[in-house]
Amino acid sequence: MIAETKKETKTSTVKPKVVRKKAVKKTEKTEEIVLEKKELEEEMPLVEAPVEKKEIVEGVKRVYLYAIGRRKEAIATVKLFKNGKGEITVNKKKYTDYFRTFELEQIISAPLKSVGQADKVDVEARVSGGGLVGQAEAVRLGISRALVQLNINFKKNLRKAGFLTRDPRVKERKKYGLRRARRAPQWQKR
């Protein structure tokens, strides 16, 4: 019995050595990964400049800034062209034809008017999903974000007016046992 206990202690002392070797390998790998991350961070710039893309229309290259706006279920992708005439198109239609009410037209043109760029840039938006009000507010957010890329000094006025805040209110999910999100079935006495 004494010999058996000695064998057990010997085997138990061997196992931690193997575990220690594995732990050393893991730390070496993590050190290599940390070094690779540091090298990548040094190569990448800390502040990213806005990406200017080019679009060829009728043989002329037009430089634009790109931004996305969202509201409820609506998603709008906005291109803001520099040196424009103040034209705003939504889904390849003039914005007054797409949004027929005065209030929706005002929602879209508000960020451009607040920074004084209404007649200096062209806006082209593609919007899908949701209703007209959600789409109009999604386009407004996209225009505001593109204007901030155009000139960072516009951010203060747009933030103060509330145009850069993404409205987080969305439809609440339906719960089981209820008719809608919160509407319960009519109570019956018997």
C-alpha positions in Angstrom: 0.0 0.0 0.0 2.8 2.4 0.7 4.2 1.8 -2.8 0.8 2.5 -4.3 0.5 5.8 -2.5 3.9 6.9 -3.7 2.9 6.1 -7.3 -0.2 8.2 -6.9 1.8 11.2 -5.6 4.3 10.9 -8.4 1.6 10.9 -11.1 -0.1 13.8 -9.5 3.1 15.8 -9.6 3.7 15.1 -13.3 0.3 16.5 -14.3 0.7 20.0 -13.1 4.0 20.3 -15.1 2.1 19.6 -18.3 -0.6 22.1 -17.4 2.1 24.7 -16.7 3.6 24.1 -20.2 0.2 24.6 -21.8 -0.3 27.8 -19.8 3.1 29.1 -21.0 2.1 28.4 -24.6 -1.1 30.3 -24.2 0.6 33.4 -22.7 3.1 33.3 -25.6 0.2 33.3 -28.1 -1.6 36.1 -26.3 1.6 38.1 -26.3 1.9 37.6 -30.0 -1.7 38.7 -30.5 -1.3 41.8 -28.4 1.8 42.7 -30.4 -0.1 42.2 -33.7 -2.9 44.4 -32.4 -0.5 47.2 -31.4 1.1 47.1 -34.8 -2.3 47.4 -36.5 -3.3 50.3 -34.2 0.0 52.1 -35.1 -0.8 51.7 -38.9 -4.4 52.9 -38.6 -5.2 56.6 -38.1 -7.0 57.5 -34.8 -9.5 59.8 -36.4 -11.2 58.6 -39.6 -11.9 61.3 -42.2 -15.2 61.3 -44.0 -15.1 59.1 -47.1 -15.7 61.0 -50.3 -17.0 58.9 -53.1 -17.4 59.7 -56.7 -20.4 59.1 -59.0 -20.3 59.4 -62.7 -23.4 61.1 -64.1 -23.6 62.1 -67.8 -19.8 61.8 -68.1 -19.1 64.1 -65.1 -17.7 62.9 -61.8 -19.5 64.3 -58.8 -18.0 64.0 -55.4 -20.5 63.2 -52.6 -20.7 62.4 -48.9 -22.6 59.3 -47.8 -24.8 58.9 -44.7 -27.5 56.6 -43.4 -30.6 57.7 -41.4 -33.1 55.6 -39.6 -36.5 56.1 -38.0 -39.0 53.4 -36.8 -38.9 50.9 -39.7 -37.6 53.4 -42.4 -34.0 53.4 -43.6 -32.6 56.2 -45.8 -29.3 56.3 -47.6 -28.3 59.8 -48.4 -25.8 61.2 -50.9 -24.9 64.9 -50.3 -23.3 66.4 -53.4 -21.0 69.4 -53.0 -21.3 72.5 -55.3 -25.0 71.8 -56.1 -28.0 73.9 -56.8 -30.2 72.9 -53.9 -32.0 70.0 -55.6 -33.4 67.3 -53.3 -34.5 64.0 -54.8 -36.0 61.0 -52.9 -36.3 57.7 -54.7 -35.5 59.4 -58.1 -38.4 61.9 -57.6 -38.4 65.5 -56.5 -39.0 65.6 -52.8 -42.1 67.7 -53.1 -43.6 65.0 -55.3 -42.7 62.2 -53.0 -43.7 63.9 -49.8 -46.8 65.8 -50.7 -47.7 67.5 -47.4 -46.1 70.8 -46.3 -45.0 69.4 -42.9 -43.0 66.5 -44.5 -41.3 68.9 -46.9 -40.3 71.1 -44.0 -38.9 68.1 -42.1 -36.6 67.3 -45.0 -35.4 70.8 -45.7 -35.0 71.9 -42.1 -31.3 70.7 -41.6 -30.2 72.4 -44.8 -31.9 75.7 -43.9 -30.5 75.6 -40.3 -26.9 75.6 -41.5 -27.5 77.8 -44.6 -26.7 75.1 -47.2 -30.2 74.9 -48.8 -29.0 76.2 -52.2 -25.4 75.1 -52.1 -25.6 71.3 -52.1 -27.7 68.6 -53.8 -29.2 65.7 -52.0 -30.1 62.3 -53.4 -31.9 59.9 -51.0 -33.1 56.3 -51.3 -35.6 55.4 -48.6 -37.5 52.2 -47.9 -39.7 50.8 -45.2 -42.1 52.4 -42.8 -44.6 55.2 -43.5 -44.1 58.6 -44.9 -43.4 60.4 -41.6 -40.8 57.8 -40.6 -39.2 58.0 -44.1 -39.1 61.8 -43.9 -37.4 61.8 -40.5 -34.9 59.1 -41.7 -34.0 61.3 -44.6 -33.6 64.3 -42.2 -31.2 62.3 -40.0 -29.2 61.2 -43.0 -28.9 64.7 -44.4 -27.8 66.0 -41.0 -25.1 63.3 -40.7 -23.8 64.1 -44.2 -23.7 67.8 -43.4 -21.6 67.1 -40.3 -19.2 65.2 -42.6 -19.1 68.2 -44.9 -18.3 70.7 -42.1 -17.8 69.7 -38.5 -18.8 73.2 -37.4 -22.4 72.5 -38.4 -22.6 69.9 -35.7 -23.4 72.4 -32.9 -26.4 73.9 -34.7 -27.7 70.5 -35.8 -27.3 69.0 -32.4 -29.1 71.9 -30.7 -32.0 71.6 -33.2 -32.2 67.8 -32.4 -31.5 66.7 -36.0 -28.5 64.4 -35.1 -30.4 62.4 -32.5 -31.7 59.0 -33.7 -35.2 58.7 -32.3 -35.2 55.3 -30.5 -39.0 54.9 -30.3 -40.0 51.8 -32.2 -43.1 49.6 -32.1 -43.2 47.4 -29.0 -43.4 43.6 -29.6 -46.6 41.7 -29.1 -46.7 39.5 -26.0 -48.4 36.1 -25.8 -51.7 36.1 -24.0 -52.4 39.7 -25.1 -53.9 41.1 -28.3 -51.2 43.6 -28.9 -48.1 44.7 -26.9 -50.2 45.7 -23.9 -53.9 45.4 -24.9 -55.4 42.5 -22.9 -58.5 40.5 -24.0 -61.8 41.8 -22.6 -62.4 40.6 -19.1 -65.4 38.2 -18.6 -67.0 37.7 -15.2 -68.1 34.0 -16.1 
